């Protein structure tokens, strides 16, 4: 008999879409000795200029997850699909809510649920939280 192909409940990389951008070379820098080419790999990014990404700030629009940084200061970003991102300090993570950027203490590149009472956040929020039980590995879909 064929084994059940569902070994675990998981959403990571379902419907994943990847795109190439330039890095801001400030909040995101290339490092030959870091996994994926930067200490920022795995964090949430935003558009900082045309075709250019930076780590997302508090209440900022989350473009996606930084996947890889190259020596020529280009990078790969997962801009859609299931992904895992880390939440900021004291972040609320309600299932089904859209996300915006957040800070981990003072560090950029993290996420939290949108504050629905703040119009500016509603204008840039996207996606939805699928599992916020582990703040260092929030499952979401963009």
Number of C-alpha atoms within 10 A of each C-alpha: 3 4 6 6 6 7 7 6 6 13 17 14 14 12 12 15 14 15 12 16 18 21 27 18 13 9 15 23 19 23 15 12 9 12 14 19 19 21 16 25 23 22 23 31 32 22 20 14 11 8 12 18 26 25 29 27 22 19 22 25 24 26 24 28 26 29 20 19 28 17 12 9 16 20 24 20 25 23 20 20 18 22 25 22 22 22 27 22 16 12 18 17 23 17 15 15 20 23 30 28 28 30 21 17 9 11 15 22 31 28 32 28 26 28 17 13 8 10 11 14 21 17 13 17 24 19 18 20 23 20 18 23 12 11 19 13 14 20 22 24 25 22
